[in-house]
Amino acid sequence: MVIMSTDKDEMNAVVIDRFGGPEVLSVRNVPVPKPEPEQILVRVDSAGIGIWDVAERQGMIAQASGISNPKFPWVLGSEGAGKIVVVGEKVSGFRVGDLVYGHVWAKNPKAGFYAEYTPVDANEAYPIPSTITTEKAGALLIDGATALRGVDDTLGLKQDEKLMIFGASGGLGHLAIQLGKRLGARVFAIASGKDGVALAIKLGAEAAVDGHNGDIVASAREFATNGFDAALITTPGEAAEKALTLMREGGRVAHPWVNQRPAPKAPSTVRLFGYNGNIDRALVTKLNKLIESGPFEVHLDKTFTLGQAVGAYQALSLHHLGRLALLPHSH
């Protein structure tokens, strides 16, 4: 094991002692974890805050993962980025000082990214794309991999196809706009609010409409007279199902998190594909390559310190664009 001193035995972390609502959150000192031989220890610069973290706090992720005897205190945080400070003796391909982003999805015992340091399995850590800051990379992996799985593997986008993204100003959607463009599609964005529409256009959507107050049908028909070839539905609901009536016959629709969400109702003339956000090295290698091929934005709407964790969770349910992140070393 190659060791670089972490300077201390204890660290600040957002932990829970039982599953539940916001009241179970606490920020306190816990021991700095010791990585296993096949792990790296990361000094966490940034940790993404996602809706899945609420499910984790409530115990739903543990239940879905078959974790019947969770170990507490449980450190929250599913994804993040930072600098490697320890490399386990069985790890190859990483060195102390490397900048990485990774995930610790549904692990037990749990060591999460809402902490100053976290151990990560080396096979679930990846080099940060050269065009992305470490701060932004902390909120990239889960949504970025899920977006690419949707627009590429699931929809199989082809050059000049017309792609509709529903929920285009959210964490998943704003990345999907950019990835869809990289794959050659013409993107129509249904976003949230005037600010969401502005972000979608800035990121490369050819047209965008406010899903709450705009005329989706009129805008969509103007953009795709004969209907859309493909659609990515990032948020379920009636509005999304109405948007699916704008698909051409034989059009393809992808919707993520198929195990956690009901499938949208789509016209019988449309092909509907549910998928899960499984992350693997081939997918992330392709993601990194696409990101590095030109300017790319991971939009962080707000950042929080560890001590602001409760407020960060509250912000998830309020209007925001792109992603939110915790910065464990800011005070």
N, C-alpha and C positions, 0 to 999 in steps of 0.2 A: 504494500500500500504506500503510495506516494502522498505525503501529507504536507499541506501548507497550513500554517496555524490559523485557526478562526479567532484567535485572541481571547476566547472565552469559552466557558463550559455551559453557560446558559444563554438563552435568547428569548426575545419577545415573540409571541405567537398568538393567533386567534384560535381558541380551543373551545370545545364543548365537553361536558361531563355526562351528558345524556342528549338524546335527540329531541327536537322540539322547535318552538318558535324563536323569535329574536331574543327572548329573555334568557336562553341557554348560552348565548355567546359571552365569552370573557376573553380579555387580553391580559396575558400574564407570562411570567418567566417559566420556561420549561427547559429541560436539558437539550443542548445541541445534539441532534441525532448522530449516531455513528453509522456510516454507510456499510452495507454488506459488501462482500468481495465483488459482486457483479453490479455494484451501484457507484454513482458519483455523488459527491456532496456539493450542492449548489448554494452560493450566496445569492439569495433571491433579491433581484432588483425590482421586479414587477410581477404581479400575479393577477391574471384576468378574473373578473367577477362575472359569473354567468348564472342564468336561471337554474342551471343544474346544481349550483352551489346551495341554492335554497332547498332543493330536493335532497341534497346530501345532509344538510343541517337537520332536516326533518326525519332522516333515516330511510328515505325511499331508495336512495342509491345503494345503501348497504343491503336492503331487503332484495332489490332487483338483482344484486350481485351474489346473492346467496350467503351473505355474511351473517351468520346466526349468532355469533358471539363477539360483537365489536369490542375493541380495546379502547378504553378511555384513559386519560384525556385524548380526544380525537382532534388532530390539527386539521382545520378546514383548508380548502383551496385545491382545485383540480389541475390548474395549469399555470405556468409561469416561465420566467426567464432570468438568467443571471450568469455569474461567472463560476466555473468549477474551482473548488478549493481542495477537494480530496478526490483521488481516483482509486477505486477499489482494485485489489490485486488481480482480479480476473477480467478487468476491463481493458479492451484495446480500442484504439481509434480516437481516444480523448486524452487530453493533457490538462494539467492544472493551468488555469488562466484562460482556457477556451470559453467563449461565450456560447451558451446553449439555450434552447427552449424545449420544454417537455411537458409531460403530464403524469399524474399519479392517480389515474382514474380508478375509483372503487377499490382501493387497496386496503388490506387489513393485515397487520397493524398499520394504521393510517399515519402517514407523515405528509402533511399538505404544504402548499405554497404560501399560505397566509402566515408566513414565519420568516425570520431573518435567514434561516438556512433550511434546506430540505434535501433528503436523499432521493435520488431518482434512479430507477433501473436504467442502465446504459442503453438498453434496446428501446427505451421510450424517451430518449433525449436526442436532439437534432441540432446541427449547427444553425445559428441564426442567419437568415438571408442577409447578404452584405448591404442591402439597400434599406434595411429596417433597424431602427434603434432597439436596444435591449428593452427599454421601457415599453415600447409598442409591441415587441415580440411576446411579452408576457400575456397579451390578450389575443394572440394570433392562432394558436395551434388548433384548438377544438373547433372554432367556427371556420377557420381557414380550411382545415381538412374536410369538414362536413360540406362546405360550399363546393370544394373541388370534386368531392365524391358525387355531389349532385349534378353539377353542370357537365362534368366530363364522363365519369364512369356510368352514371345512371342515365343522363339525357343523351350522351354521345353527340354533343353539339358539332355541327358542321359549319363551314365558312358561309357567312351571310344569312344564316338562319335567324329568324326573329324570335328572341327570347324575352318572355315576360317574367320579371322577378317581383313577387308579392311580398312586401315587408322589406323593401330594398334599402331602407335607411337604418335597419337594425344591424346587430353584430354579424350575423350570417349574410344578410342581404347585401351590405355594402362591400363585402369582400367578393361575393358572387358576381356583382356588377363588373368588377375589374377582371376577375378570372374569366367570365363569359366573353368579355372583350378580347382578352388574350387568346381565347380559343377561336376567335373570328366571328362571333355572333354579333347581331345588332340588338342592343338591349333597350327594352322599355321597362321603366321602373315605376312601381306603385309604392310610394313612400309615405312617411308619417309627418304631416305638417309642412309648412312652407320651408322650414329649415331642412327637413328631410329631402324635399324635392331639390333644393339647391345643392345639397351634398351629392345626391344621385347624379345630377348633371355634371358636377365638378369631377366626379369619379369616372365619367365616361358614358353614362346612359345617354342615348340619342334623344330620348323624350322621357318625361317623368310627370306623374300626376299625384296629387295629394289623395291618399286613400280614404281620408275622412271627409274632406270637403270638396274634392274635385269631381268632375264628370268622367269617371273611369271609362265607361263604355264609349263615349264620344272620342276621348283622347286615344283609346286603344284602336278603335276602328280607323282613325285617321292614320295611325302608325302602321297598322297591319290590316289592310283592307280585306285580305282573304283569310284572316285569322293567324294566330301565332303557331309557329312550328313546335315550340317548347316552352315550358314554364317551370319555375322553381317556386314552390309555395312554402315560405319560411314560417308563416304563422297561420294556424287553422281558423275557421270561422265562416260565417255567412258571406262576408265581403269577399273572401278568397274564392268561395264557391261560385259567387256571381261572376267573378273575373274569369273563371274557367269556361264560362259560356262563350268566351271570345277566342277559344282555340279552333284551329282548323280541324277538319275531319282527319283522324289519324295522328293528331298532335300528341306530344309526349309531355307528361306532367310528373315531376319528381317532388316528393315531400319527405323531409327527414324525420328522424326520431320515431320511426314507425312503431316501436314497442311502447313508446310513452304517450303517443297521441293518436286519436282516431283519424282515419283517412278522410280527406275532403271528399265531398260528393261531387263527382264530375260527370259531364254528359257521356252517354254510352259510346259516342263516336271517338272518345279520347282514351289514350292509353295511360294508365295511372301506375306509377312506380314508387312504392315506399322503400326507404332505405335507412340504414343506421350509420352513425358517424364513426365507423371503425377506423382507427388510425394505424397505419403501418409504414414502414420505411420507404417502400416504393412510392406511396402516395405523397409523403412529405418531401421526398426527393424531387418529385415532379412539381409540387407546390413551390418549393424554394426556387426551382429553375424558372418557373413562370413569373414569380415575384421579382427575381433578379433581372428579368429581361427588359425592365423599364421602370419608370416611377410608379410606386405603389404605396397606398396609404392604409394603415390600420388606424382608424379614427378613434381616438380616446376622447370621449365627451368630458369625463371628469376623472380625477385620480384622488385617492384617499390614503391616509396613513393607517397603520394597523389599529390605532386607537379610535379611528372613525369607522370601524367595521360595521357597526349597527346602521349608521347613516348610509354606508355603501350598499347594504342590502336593501334599505328603503328606496334608494335611488333606482334600483333595478325595476321597480314597479311604476316609476314616474317616467314621463316622456324624456327620452334621451336618444342621441344618435350614436351609431356604432357601438363601442364597447366602454366599459368602466374597468378601472384597475386599482389595485392596492399597491403602494410602494413601501415595502417593509422597512427600508432604511431611512425614510424621511420622517421627520418628527414635527 
